[in-house]
Amino acid sequence: MSQAVLTYMRKPSTPRLHLPPGACDAHVHVFGPAAAFPFSPDSALAPADASKETLFALHRKLGITRCVIVQSLVHGFANGVVEDAIRAGGGRYLGVALVPHTVSDAELHRLQAAGFRGVRFNFMKHLGQGATPAQVVALTQRLAPLGLHLQVHFESSLIHELAPVLKQSAVPVVIDHIARVDATLGENHADFRALCTLLEDPRFHVKVSGVDRVSPGAPYAEGVALARHLLQEFPEQCFWGTDWPHPNHHHVPDDGQLVDLLALIAPTLPALEALLVRNPQRFYRFEA
């Protein structure tokens, strides 16, 4: 592995926007500490530690009280780093696991009991090849009895071939980061239109996280416009997240600025509460 790289700001700005009670950051990761949770030897990324304690402190600063932690390829299929954070979160932190498509039913039961609400599969060239879409959809038959959903991360050009397969899923499907579209191409581009078509099926959901990934740079106006469009058109199917600590990024975004952009993505209080509170509460089933 290469030398460890710090992928997040140690001192992000304090957001001006005050978030509603129960606000949820629905997409983050935790890395390490490597001494306790070694990084996967198969990971191409060797980040600096981004521990649960650092995450909890960030959320206190941002005004976030709930969170969904997504297992990263940095730790591979060893989901213990997320389990540890869930235990420390006092019911306010839940998880999404990484598993092989051959995962046992016993392991799925164990993950569900530990606070995981879904499993994630990547279809990104830079992250390597894993299960096929057909294998992933076959797994959803075993996810359904446990109330686990499917989360997918893919390059936007793949949406056209993935869509008909994903529509066969036996469980709800969450699409990461606005389907990684190129936001500079606008809302009429074929990839974004295909995403909207998928969302006409209420079983599909989208994370309007990653406006900083789909735009060329701050203030991410192109990504904000697409996120706002999705929330307006599909108000009950959108979630938001910081994507802290921002691995595999072209720059290090300011988490305080990402929160302030919510004033543009969800410009009314009902829209903001739906995006940050009601939608994640209903879908991820946080404790009351």
PAZAPA-4460 file (N, C-alpha, C; in steps of 0.05 Angstrom, whole numbers, plus 32768, in hexadecimal, padded with zeros to 4 digits):
% residues 288
    n_x    n_y    n_z   ca_x   ca_y   ca_z    c_x    c_y    c_z   seq   type   mol
   8011   7FE8   8000   8000   8000   8000   8011   8019   8000     1      M     A
   8006   802F   7FF6   8014   8048   7FF5   8012   8055   8011     2      S     A
   801F   806C   8014   801F   807B   802D   8003   8084   8034     3      Q     A
   7FFB   8083   804D   7FE1   808B   8056   7FDB   80A8   804F     4      A     A
   7FC3   80AD   8045   7FBB   80C7   803C   7FA3   80D1   804C     5      V     A
   7FA4   80E9   8056   7F8D   80F5   8064   7F79   80FE   804F     6      L     A
   7F61   80F4   8050   7F4D   80F9   803B   7F38   810D   8044     7      T     A
   7F3A   8118   805C   7F25   812A   8066   7F32   8142   8074     8      Y     A
   7F23   8158   8077   7F2D   8170   8086   7F2B   816A   80A4     9      M     A
   7F41   8170   80B1   7F41   816D   80CE   7F30   8182   80DB    10      R     A
   7F2E   819A   80CF   7F1E   81B0   80DB   7F0C   81BC   80C5    11      K     A
   7EF6   81AE   80BF   7EE4   81B9   80AB   7ED6   81D1   80B7    12      P     A
   7EC9   81E1   80A6   7EBB   81F9   80AF   7EA2   81F1   80BF    13      S     A
   7E99   8203   80D0   7E80   81FF   80DE   7E69   8208   80CC    14      T     A
   7E56   81F7   80C6   7E41   81FF   80B3   7E2F   8215   80BF    15      P     A
   7E25   8225   80AE   7E12   823A   80B6   7DF6   822F   80B8    16      R     A
   7DF0   821A   80A9   7DD6   820D   80A9   7DD2   81FD   80C2    17      L     A
   7DBC   8201   80D0   7DB5   81F1   80E8   7DA3   81DA   80DF    18      H     A
   7DAC   81C2   80E3   7D9D   81AA   80DA   7D87   81A3   80ED    19      L     A
   7D71   8197   80E3   7D5B   8190   80F5   7D63   8179   8108    20      P     A
   7D55   8177   811F   7D5B   8161   8131   7D57   8146   8124    21      P     A
   7D6A   8134   8129   7D69   811A   811D   7D75   8118   8102    22      G     A
   7D84   812D   80F9   7D90   812D   80DF   7DA3   8116   80DB    23      A     A
   7DA2   8109   80C4   7DB2   80F1   80BF   7DC6   80F5   80A8    24      C     A
   7DDF   80EE   80AD   7DF3   80EC   8098   7DF3   80CF   808F    25      D     A
   7DE7   80CA   8078   7DE1   80AF   806F   7DF8   80A2   805F    26      A     A
   7E0F   80AE   805E   7E25   80A1   8050   7E40   80AC   805A    27      H     A
   7E4D   809C   806A   7E68   80A1   8073   7E77   8086   8074    28      V     A
   7E91   8088   8079   7EA2   8070   807D   7EB2   8075   8097    29      H     A
   7EBD   805F   80A2   7ED1   8062   80B7   7EE9   8051   80AE    30      V     A
   7F01   805C   80B3   7F1A   804E   80AC   7F2A   804B   80C6    31      F     A
   7F2F   8032   80CE   7F40   802D   80E5   7F34   8035   80FF    32      G     A
   7F45   8039   8113   7F63   803A   8111   7F6E   8020   8107    33      P     A
   7F82   8022   80F6   7F8D   800A   80E9   7F99   7FF6   80FD    34      A     A
   7FA2   8000   8114   7FAD   7FEE   8128   7F97   7FDB   8132    35      A     A
   7F7F   7FE4   8134   7F69   7FD4   813E   7F59   7FC6   8127    36      A     A
   7F57   7FD4   8111   7F48   7FCA   80FA   7F59   7FCC   80E1    37      F     A
   7F6A   7FB8   80DC   7F7D   7FBA   80C5   7F6F   7FBE   80AA    38      P     A
   7F7C   7FCD   8099   7F71   7FD1   807E   7F74   7FB8   806E    39      F     A
   7F62   7FB5   805B   7F63   7F9D   804A   7F7C   7F9E   8038    40      S     A
   7F8A   7F88   8035   7FA1   7F87   8023   7F99   7F8B   8006    41      P     A
   7F80   7F88   8000   7F76   7F8B   7FE4   7F6E   7FA8   7FDE    42      D     A
   7F6F   7FB9   7FF2   7F66   7FD5   7FEE   7F7C   7FE5   7FDF    43      S     A
   7F74   7FF3   7FCA   7F87   8004   7FBB   7F8B   801E   7FCA    44      A     A
   7F7A   8025   7FDE   7F7C   803D   7FEC   7F88   8038   8008    45      L     A
   7F9B   8048   8010   7FA7   8046   802B   7FA3   8061   8039    46      A     A
   7F8B   8065   8044   7F85   807F   8050   7F90   8082   806C    47      P     A
   7F92   809A   8075   7F97   809F   8092   7F7E   8096   80A1    48      A     A
   7F82   8090   80BB   7F6B   8088   80CC   7F55   809E   80CB    49      D     A
   7F3D   8095   80C9   7F25   80A6   80CC   7F12   8097   80DF    50      A     A
   7F17   809B   80F8   7F0B   808A   810D   7EEE   8092   8113    51      S     A
   7EE1   8081   8122   7EC5   8087   812B   7EC5   80A0   813D    52      K     A
   7EDA   80A3   814D   7EDB   80BB   815F   7EDC   80D4   814F    53      E     A
   7EEC   80D4   813A   7EEE   80EC   8128   7ED4   80F1   811A    54      T     A
   7EC6   80DB   8112   7EAC   80DE   8105   7E98   80E9   8118    55      L     A
   7E97   80DF   8131   7E83   80E8   8144   7E88   8106   814A    56      F     A
   7EA1   810F   814C   7EA7   812B   8151   7E9E   813C   813A    57      A     A
   7EA2   8133   8121   7E99   8141   810A   7E7B   8145   810A    58      L     A
   7E6D   8130   8111   7E50   8132   8111   7E46   8145   8126    59      H     A
   7E53   8146   813D   7E4B   8159   8151   7E4F   8176   8147    60      R     A
   7E64   817A   8138   7E69   8195   812D   7E55   819C   8118    61      K     A
   7E4C   8189   8108   7E3A   818E   80F1   7E1D   818E   80FA    62      L     A
   7E16   8184   8111   7DFB   8183   811A   7DEC   816A   8111    63      G     A
   7DFB   8155   810D   7DF0   813B   8104   7DEE   8128   811B    64      I     A
   7DD7   811B   811E   7DD3   8109   8135   7DCF   80EC   812D    65      T     A
   7DCB   80E6   8113   7DC8   80CA   810A   7DDA   80C6   80F2    66      R     A
   7DE0   80AD   80ED   7DF4   80A8   80D7   7DF1   808B   80CD    67      C     A
   7DF8   8087   80B4   7DFB   806C   80A8   7E18   806A   809F    68      V     A
   7E26   8057   80AB   7E42   8053   80A4   7E44   803C   808F    69      I     A
   7E51   8042   8079   7E53   802E   8063   7E6F   8022   8064    70      V     A
   7E70   8008   8065   7E89   7FF9   8065   7E98   8000   804B    71      Q     A
   7EB2   8005   804E   7EC3   800C   8038   7ED5   7FF5   802F    72      S     A
   7EDC   7FF6   8015   7EEF   7FE2   800B   7F0B   7FE4   8019    73      L     A
   7F10   7FFB   8027   7F28   7FFD   8036   7F2A   7FE6   804A    74      V     A
   7F14   7FDE   8055   7F13   7FC8   8068   7F07   7FAE   805C    75      H     A
   7F00   7FAF   8043   7EF6   7F97   8036   7EDD   7F8C   8043    76      G     A
   7EDB   7F72   8045   7EC4   7F64   8050   7EC5   7F62   806F    77      F     A
   7EDA   7F6D   807B   7EDC   7F6D   8098   7ECD   7F85   80A4    78      A     A
   7EB3   7F80   80A9   7EA1   7F96   80B1   7EA4   7F9F   80CE    79      N     A
   7EB7   7F94   80DC   7EBA   7F9A   80F9   7EBE   7FB7   80FF    80      G     A
   7ECB   7FC6   80ED   7ED0   7FE2   80F3   7EB6   7FF2   80F4    81      V     A
   7EA2   7FEA   80E3   7E88   7FF7   80E4   7E78   7FED   80FB    82      V     A
   7E79   7FD3   8101   7E6B   7FC8   8118   7E74   7FD6   8132    83      E     A
   7E8E   7FDC   8134   7E98   7FE9   814C   7E8C   8005   814E    84      D     A
   7E8A   8013   8138   7E7F   802F   8138   7E61   802E   813E    85      A     A
   7E53   801A   8134   7E36   8017   813A   7E32   8013   8158    86      I     A
   7E42   8002   8164   7E3F   7FFD   8181   7E44   8016   8191    87      R     A
   7E57   8026   8188   7E5E   803F   8196   7E4A   8055   8191    88      A     A
   7E39   8052   817D   7E26   8067   8175   7E0D   8068   8184    89      G     A
   7E08   8056   8196   7DF0   8057   81A7   7DD6   8057   8199    90      G     A
   7DD4   8047   8183   7DBB   8046   8174   7DB8   805B   815F    91      G     A
   7DCA   806F   815E   7DC8   8085   814B   7DD8   8080   8132    92      R     A
   7DE8   806A   8132   7DF9   8064   811B   7DF2   8047   8112    93      Y     A
   7DEC   8044   80F8   7DE7   802B   80EC   7DFB   8026   80D6    94      L     A
   7DF9   800E   80C9   7E0D   8008   80B5   7E03   7FFB   809C    95      G     A
   7E14   7FFB   8088   7E10   7FEC   806F   7E2A   7FDD   806B    96      V     A
   7E28   7FC3   8067   7E3F   7FB1   8066   7E49   7FAC   804A    97      A     A
   7E61   7FA3   8048   7E6C   7F97   8030   7E6E   7F79   8034    98      L     A
   7E63   7F6A   8022   7E63   7F4D   8024   7E68   7F41   8008    99      V     A
   7E73   7F29   8006   7E73   7F1B   7FEC   7E57   7F12   7FE6   100      P     A
   7E51   7F0D   7FCD   7E36   7F04   7FC6   7E31   7EE8   7FD0   101      H     A
   7E46   7EDA   7FD8   7E43   7EBF   7FE4   7E41   7EBF   8002   102      T     A
   7E3D   7ED6   800E   7E3B   7ED9   802B   7E26   7EC5   8036   103      V     A
   7E2C   7EBA   804E   7E19   7EA7   8059   7E01   7EB5   8065   104      S     A
   7DEB   7EA6   8067   7DD4   7EB0   8075   7DD9   7EB7   8092   105      D     A
   7DEA   7EA7   809F   7DF1   7EAC   80BB   7DFF   7EC7   80BE   106      A     A
   7E11   7ECD   80AC   7E1F   7EE7   80AD   7E0C   7EFE   80A8   107      E     A
   7DFA   7EFB   8095   7DE6   7F10   8090   7DD5   7F15   80A9   108      L     A
   7DCD   7EFF   80B7   7DBD   7F02   80CF   7DCE   7F10   80E4   109      H     A
   7DE7   7F0A   80E7   7DF8   7F16   80FB   7DFB   7F34   80F5   110      R     A
   7E00   7F3B   80DC   7E03   7F58   80D5   7DE9   7F67   80DA   111      L     A
   7DD2   7F5B   80D3   7DB9   7F69   80D8   7DB5   7F6E   80F6   112      Q     A
   7DBC   7F5A   8107   7DB9   7F5E   8124   7DCC   7F72   812F   113      A     A
   7DE3   7F76   8121   7DF7   7F89   812A   7DF1   7FA6   8122   114      A     A
   7DDC   7FAB   8113   7DD4   7FC6   810B   7DD9   7FCD   80EF   115      G     A
   7DDE   7FB9   80DE   7DE1   7FBE   80C1   7DC5   7FBD   80B4   116      F     A
   7DC1   7FCF   80A1   7DA7   7FD2   8094   7DA8   7FCA   8077   117      R     A
   7DC0   7FC5   806C   7DC2   7FBE   8050   7DDE   7FB4   8049   118      G     A
   7DE2   7FAC   8030   7DFD   7FA5   8026   7E02   7FB4   800D   119      V     A
   7E1B   7FBA   8009   7E23   7FCB   7FF2   7E35   7FBB   7FDF   120      R     A
   7E31   7FC1   7FC5   7E42   7FB6   7FB0   7E4B   7FCC   7F9E   121      F     A
   7E65   7FCB   7F96   7E71   7FDF   7F85   7E73   7FD5   7F68   122      N     A
   7E6C   7FE6   7F56   7E71   7FE0   7F39   7E81   7FF8   7F2E   123      F     A
   7E99   7FFC   7F3A   7EAB   8012   7F32   7EC5   8006   7F29   124      M     A
   7ECE   800F   7F11   7EE6   8003   7F06   7EFE   8007   7F18   125      K     A
   7F01   801F   7F25   7F18   8024   7F35   7F18   8015   7F4F   126      H     A
   7F01   8008   7F56   7EFF   7FF9   7F6F   7F01   7FDB   7F6A   127      L     A
   7F05   7FD3   7F51   7F08   7FB7   7F4A   7EED   7FA9   7F45   128      G     A
   7EEF   7F91   7F3C   7ED7   7F81   7F35   7ECF   7F6F   7F4C   129      Q     A
   7EB5   7F6E   7F51   7EAB   7F5C   7F66   7E96   7F4A   7F5A   130      G     A
   7E7F   7F49   7F68   7E69   7F38   7F5E   7E5D   7F44   7F45   131      A     A
   7E50   7F33   7F35   7E41   7F3D   7F1E   7E27   7F48   7F27   132      T     A
   7E1A   7F59   7F17   7E00   7F63   7F1E   7DEB   7F4D   7F23   133      P     A
   7DEC   7F38   7F13   7DDA   7F22   7F16   7DDE   7F14   7F30   134      A     A
   7DF7   7F10   7F39   7DFD   7F03   7F52   7DF3   7F14   7F6A   135      Q     A
   7DF6   7F2F   7F67   7DED   7F41   7F7C   7DCE   7F40   7F7F   136      V     A
   7DC0   7F40   7F68   7DA3   7F3F   7F69   7D9A   7F24   7F74   137      V     A
   7DA8   7F0F   7F6E   7DA0   7EF5   7F79   7DA3   7EF6   7F98   138      A     A
   7DB7   7F03   7FA2   7DBB   7F06   7FBF   7DA3   7F14   7FCC   139      L     A
   7D96   7F26   7FBE   7D80   7F35   7FCB   7D69   7F23   7FD4   140      T     A
   7D67   7F0C   7FC9   7D52   7EF9   7FD2   7D58   7EF1   7FEF   141      Q     A
   7D71   7EF1   7FF7   7D78   7EEA   8012   7D79   7F02   8025   142      R     A
   7D7B   7F1A   8019   7D7A   7F32   8029   7D5E   7F39   8032   143      L     A
   7D4A   7F33   8021   7D2F   7F3B   8026   7D24   7F32   8041   144      A     A
   7D27   7F19   8049   7D1B   7F11   8063   7D27   7F20   807B   145      P     A
   7D3F   7F2B   8077   7D4C   7F39   808D   7D47   7F57   808D   146      L     A
   7D39   7F61   8079   7D34   7F7E   8078   7D4D   7F8D   8070   147      G     A
   7D60   7F80   8062   7D78   7F8D   8059   7D74   7F97   803C   148      L     A
   7D7E   7FAF   8036   7D7C   7FBA   801B   7D96   7FB7   800C   149      H     A
   7D95   7FBD   7FF3   7DAD   7FBC   7FE1   7DB6   7FD8   7FDB   150      L     A
   7DCF   7FDD   7FDF   7DDB   7FF8   7FD8   7DEF   7FF3   7FC2   151      Q     A
   7DEF   8004   7FAD   7E01   8000   7F96   7E0F   801A   7F8F   152      V     A
   7E28   8017   7F87   7E39   802D   7F80   7E45   8026   7F65   153      H     A
   7E3F   8037   7F51   7E47   8030   7F36   7E4E   8049   7F26   154      F     A
   7E5E   8045   7F11   7E63   805A   7EFE   7E4A   8060   7EEE   155      E     A
   7E45   807A   7EE9   7E2B   8082   7EDE   7E25   8074   7EC3   156      S     A
   7E3A   806F   7EB3   7E35   8062   7E99   7E29   8046   7E9B   157      S     A
   7E2D   803A   7EB3   7E23   801E   7EB6   7E06   801D   7EBD   158      L     A
   7DF9   8034   7EC3   7DDD   8033   7ECC   7DCB   8027   7EB7   159      I     A
   7DD1   802A   7E9E   7DC0   8020   7E89   7DBF   8001   7E88   160      H     A
   7DD5   7FF4   7E8D   7DD6   7FD7   7E8E   7DCE   7FCC   7EA9   161      E     A
   7DD3   7FDC   7EBE   7DCD   7FD2   7ED9   7DAF   7FD5   7EDF   162      L     A
   7DA2   7FE9   7ED4   7D86   7FEF   7EDC   7D74   7FD7   7ED9   163      A     A
   7D73   7FC9   7EC2   7D60   7FB3   7EBF   7D66   7F9C   7ED2   164      P     A
   7D80   7F99   7EDA   7D87   7F84   7EEC   7D7E   7F8C   7F09   165      V     A
   7D85   7FA4   7F11   7D7E   7FAE   7F2C   7D60   7FAE   7F30   166      L     A
   7D50   7FB2   7F1B   7D33   7FB2   7F1F   7D28   7F96   7F26   167      K     A
   7D39   7F82   7F25   7D31   7F67   7F2D   7D37   7F62   7F4B   168      Q     A
   7D42   7F77   7F59   7D49   7F73   7F75   7D30   7F6D   7F86   169      S     A
   7D35   7F5C   7F99   7D1F   7F55   7FAC   7D1D   7F68   7FC3   170      A     A
   7D2F   7F7C   7FC5   7D30   7F8F   7FDB   7D34   7FAB   7FCF   171      V     A
   7D2E   7FBF   7FE0   7D33   7FDB   7FD6   7D51   7FDF   7FCF   172      P     A
   7D56   7FF1   7FBC   7D71   7FF6   7FB2   7D77   8014   7FB7   173      V     A
   7D8F   8019   7FC2   7D99   8034   7FC6   7DB0   8039   7FB3   174      V     A
   7DAF   804E   7FA4   7DC4   8055   7F91   7DD5   806B   7F9C   175      I     A
   7DEF   8067   7F9D   7E02   807A   7FA9   7E07   8092   7F98   176      D     A
   7E0B   80A9   7FA5   7E19   80C0   7F9A   7E0E   80C9   7F7F   177      H     A
   7DF3   80CC   7F7D   7DE6   80D6   7F65   7DEF   80C6   7F4C   178      I     A
   7DF4   80AC   7F51   7DFC   8099   7F3C   7E16   80A1   7F2F   179      A     A
   7E26   80B2   7F3C   7E40   80BA   7F33   7E3E   80C7   7F17   180      R     A
   7E28   80D4   7F11   7E26   80E1   7EF7   7E3A   80F8   7EF5   181      V     A
   7E3F   8102   7EDD   7E4E   811A   7ED8   7E3A   8131   7ED9   182      D     A
   7E3A   8140   7EEF   7E26   8154   7EF3   7E28   816B   7EDF   183      A     A
   7E3F   816F   7ED3   7E42   8184   7EC0   7E32   817F   7EA6   184      T     A
   7E29   8166   7EA3   7E19   815F   7E8B   7DFB   8165   7E8F   185      L     A
   7DF3   816C   7EA8   7DD8   8175   7EAD   7DC4   815F   7EB0   186      G     A
   7DAB   8168   7EB6   7D96   8155   7EBD   7D8A   8147   7EA4   187      E     A
   7D91   814F   7E8C   7D87   8143   7E74   7D99   812D   7E69   188      N     A
   7DB0   8129   7E75   7DC3   8115   7E6B   7DB7   80F9   7E70   189      H     A
   7DBE   80E7   7E5E   7DB1   80CC   7E5F   7DB6   80BD   7E79   190      A     A
   7DCD   80C0   7E85   7DD2   80B2   7E9E   7DC0   80BC   7EB5   191      D     A
   7DBD   80D7   7EB7   7DAC   80E2   7ECC   7D8F   80DB   7EC6   192      F     A
   7D87   80DC   7EAD   7D6B   80D5   7EA6   7D66   80B8   7EAE   193      R     A
   7D79   80A6   7EA9   7D76   808A   7EB0   7D73   8087   7ECF   194      A     A
   7D81   8097   7EDE   7D7E   8096   7EFB   7D62   809F   7F03   195      L     A
   7D58   80B4   7EF7   7D3D   80BD   7EFD   7D28   80A8   7EF5   196      C     A
   7D2D   809B   7EDF   7D1A   8086   7ED7   7D19   806F   7EEC   197      T     A
   7D31   8067   7EF6   7D32   8053   7F0B   7D22   805C   7F24   198      L     A
   7D25   8075   7F2B   7D18   807F   7F43   7CFA   8082   7F40   199      L     A
   7CEF   807E   7F28   7CD2   807D   7F25   7CC7   8064   7F33   200      E     A
   7CD9   8050   7F37   7CD2   8038   7F47   7CD8   803F   7F64   201      D     A
   7CC4   8040   7F76   7CC8   8048   7F91   7CDB   8036   7FA2   202      P     A
   7CE2   801F   7F97   7CF5   800E   7FA5   7D11   8019   7FA3   203      R     A
   7D16   802C   7F91   7D30   8037   7F8E   7D33   8051   7F9D   204      F     A
   7D4B   8055   7FA8   7D52   806D   7FB7   7D6D   8077   7FAD   205      H     A
   7D73   8090   7FB3   7D8D   809B   7FAA   7D98   80AD   7FC0   206      V     A
   7DB2   80AB   7FC2   7DC0   80BD   7FD5   7DC9   80D6   7FC5   207      K     A
   7DC0   80ED   7FCE   7DC8   8106   7FC1   7DE1   8111   7FCF   208      V     A
   7DF1   80FD   7FD8   7E0C   8103   7FE1   7E1E   8105   7FC8   209      S     A
   7E37   810F   7FCD   7E4A   8110   7FB7   7E47   8126   7FA3   210      G     A
   7E39   813C   7FAA   7E38   8152   7F97   7E54   815C   7F92   211      V     A
   7E66   8158   7FA5   7E82   815F   7FA1   7E91   814C   7F90   212      D     A
   7E86   8134   7F8B   7E93   8121   7F7A   7E8A   8124   7F5D   213      R     A
   7E71   812B   7F59   7E66   812C   7F3E   7E69   8147   7F31   214      V     A
   7E74   815B   7F40   7E79   8176   7F36   7E98   8179   7F35   215      S     A
   7EA1   818B   7F24   7EBE   818F   7F21   7ECB   819D   7F38   216      P     A
   7EBC   81AC   7F48   7EC8   81BA   7F5F   7EB4   81CB   7F6D   217      G     A
   7EBC   81D5   7F85   7EAA   81E6   7F95   7EA3   81FF   7F85   218      A     A
   7E89   8209   7F89   7E75   8201   7F9C   7E62   81EB   7F92   219      P     A
   7E6A   81DB   7F7F   7E5C   81C3   7F77   7E40   81C9   7F6C   220      Y     A
   7E3D   81DF   7F5E   7E22   81E7   7F55   7E14   81D3   7F44   221      A     A
   7E24   81C5   7F33   7E18   81B2   7F21   7E0C   819A   7F30   222      E     A
   7E1B   8190   7F44   7E12   817A   7F54   7DFA   8182   7F66   223      G     A
   7DFB   819A   7F71   7DE5   81A4   7F81   7DCB   81A5   7F71   224      V     A
   7DCD   81AE   7F58   7DB5   81B0   7F47   7DA9   8194   7F42   225      A     A
   7DB9   8180   7F3E   7DAE   8165   7F3A   7DA3   815A   7F54   226      L     A
   7DB0   815F   7F6A   7DA6   8155   7F84   7D8B   8162   7F8A   227      A     A
   7D89   817C   7F85   7D6F   818A   7F8A   7D59   817F   7F78   228      R     A
   7D60   817A   7F5F   7D4C   816E   7F4C   7D42   8153   7F57   229      H     A
   7D55   8142   7F60   7D4D   8128   7F69   7D3A   812A   7F82   230      L     A
   7D41   813C   7F94   7D31   813F   7FAC   7D15   814A   7FA5   231      L     A
   7D14   815C   7F92   7CFA   8167   7F8A   7CE9   8151   7F7D   232      Q     A
   7CF5   8141   7F6C   7CE6   812D   7F5D   7CE0   8114   7F6D   233      E     A
   7CF2   810D   7F7F   7CEF   80F4   7F8F   7CF4   80FA   7FAC   234      F     A
   7CE2   8109   7FB9   7CE8   8114   7FD4   7CEA   80FE   7FE9   235      P     A
   7CDE   80E7   7FE5   7CDF   80D2   7FFA   7CF4   80BD   7FF4   236      E     A
   7D04   80C0   7FDF   7D17   80AC   7FD7   7D34   80B5   7FD8   237      Q     A
   7D39   80CC   7FE5   7D54   80D8   7FE5   7D5F   80D8   8002   238      C     A
   7D79   80D2   8003   7D88   80D5   801C   7DA0   80E7   8016   239      F     A
   7DAC   80F1   802B   7DC4   8102   8028   7DDA   80F8   803A   240      W     A
   7DF3   80FC   8031   7E0A   80F6   8043   7E22   8106   803B   241      G     A
   7E35   8108   804E   7E4D   8117   8049   7E61   8107   8038   242      T     A
   7E60   80ED   803A   7E74   80DA   802F   7E8F   80DE   803C   243      D     A
   7E90   80E8   8055   7EA8   80EA   8064   7EB4   80CE   8068   244      W     A
   7ECE   80CA   8067   7EE4   80DD   8064   7EED   80E1   8047   245      P     A
   7EDC   80DE   8034   7EE0   80E5   8018   7EF7   80D6   800B   246      H     A
   7EF6   80BB   800B   7F0B   80AC   7FFD   7F09   80AE   7FDF   247      P     A
   7F1F   80A8   7FD2   7F20   80A7   7FB4   7F13   80C0   7FA7   248      N     A
   7F1B   80D8   7FB2   7F10   80F1   7FA9   7F24   8101   7F99   249      H     A
   7F1A   8114   7F89   7F2D   8125   7F7B   7F35   813E   7F8B   250      H     A
   7F29   8142   7FA2   7F31   8157   7FB5   7F25   8151   7FD0   251      H     A
   7F2C   8161   7FE4   7F22   815D   7FFF   7F0C   8172   8004   252      V     A
   7EF3   816A   8005   7EDE   817E   8009   7EDB   8186   8026   253      P     A
   7ECE   819D   802A   7EC9   81A8   8045   7EAD   819E   804E   254      D     A
   7EAC   818E   8063   7E93   8182   806C   7E7F   8198   8075   255      D     A
   7E89   81AD   8080   7E77   81C3   8088   7E6A   81D0   806F   256      G     A
   7E79   81D2   805A   7E6E   81DD   8041   7E59   81CA   8035   257      Q     A
   7E5E   81B0   8037   7E4B   819C   802D   7E30   819E   803B   258      L     A
   7E31   81A3   8056   7E18   81A7   8065   7E0A   81C0   805C   259      V     A
   7E19   81D6   8058   7E0C   81EF   8050   7DFF   81ED   8034   260      D     A
   7E09   81DB   8023   7DFD   81D8   8009   7DE1   81CC   800B   261      L     A
   7DDA   81C0   8022   7DBF   81B5   8026   7DAA   81CB   8024   262      L     A
   7DB2   81E4   802A   7D9F   81FA   8027   7D96   81FE   800A   263      A     A
   7DA7   81F5   7FF7   7DA1   81F7   7FDB   7D93   81DE   7FD1   264      L     A
   7D9C   81C7   7FDB   7D90   81AD   7FD3   7D74   81AA   7FDD   265      I     A
   7D70   81B2   7FF6   7D55   81AF   8004   7D4E   81CA   800F   266      A     A
   7D44   81DD   7FFF   7D42   81F9   8007   7D2A   81FF   8019   267      P     A
   7D1A   81EC   8020   7D04   81F0   8033   7D07   81DE   804A   268      T     A
   7CFC   81E5   8061   7CFF   81D4   8079   7CF2   81B9   8075   269      L     A
   7CDA   81B6   8069   7CCF   819C   8064   7CE1   818A   8052   270      P     A
   7CED   8196   803E   7CFF   8187   802D   7D18   817E   803C   271      A     A
   7D23   8190   804D   7D3A   8189   805C   7D34   8173   8071   272      L     A
   7D1D   8175   807E   7D16   8160   8091   7D11   8145   8084   273      E     A
   7D05   8146   806C   7D01   812D   805D   7D1B   8120   8056   274      A     A
   7D2E   8130   804C   7D47   8125   8043   7D58   811B   805A   275      L     A
   7D59   8129   8070   7D6C   8123   8086   7D5F   8113   809D   276      L     A
   7D45   8115   80A0   7D39   8109   80B8   7D25   80F3   80B0   277      V     A
   7D10   80FA   80A2   7CFA   80E7   809E   7D02   80D0   808B   278      R     A
   7D0F   80D6   8075   7D16   80C1   8063   7D29   80AC   806F   279      N     A
   7D40   80B5   807C   7D51   80A1   8088   7D45   8093   80A0   280      P     A
   7D34   80A1   80AF   7D27   8094   80C6   7D16   807D   80BC   281      Q     A
   7D06   8082   80A8   7CF4   806D   809D   7D04   8056   8091   282      R     A
   7D18   805C   8081   7D25   8048   8071   7D39   8038   8082   283      F     A
   7D49   8045   8092   7D5E   8037   80A1   7D54   802D   80BD   284      Y     A
   7D3D   8037   80C6   7D31   802E   80DE   7D42   8033   80F7   285      R     A
   7D49   804D   80FB   7D57   8055   8113   7D45   8051   812B   286      F     A
   7D51   804C   8142   7D42   804B   815B   7D35   8065   8160   287      E     A
   7D1D   8065   816D   7D10   807E   8173   7D1F   808C   8189   288      A     A
***
